[in-house]
Amino acid sequence: MSIHSTRRAVLLLLLSAPFAWGRDARCERLRERIRRLESRLRSGHSAKQAIRWRRRLRELEEQRFRECR
């Protein structure tokens, strides 16, 4: 591997790292939101609230599936 190829590979790695770190943080926030919502669903609530929270939970889980593989 030439010095230019190595330099290019290192540069690409360094430039892509913040995106991966940002994705990890975003995924962790999604996981935390899902955990909080699941906790709310286990507590007392009205039927209307449960319907809204379950819908939101599905949306968050779909988002996590798409973005956090």
Residue pairs with C-beta under 8 A, 6 or more apart in sequence:
1 9
23 67
23 68
26 67
26 68
27 64
27 67
27 68
30 60
30 63
30 64
30 67
30 68
31 64
31 68
33 60
34 57
34 60
34 61
34 64
37 53
37 56
37 57
37 60
38 57
40 53
41 50
41 53
41 54
41 57
45 53
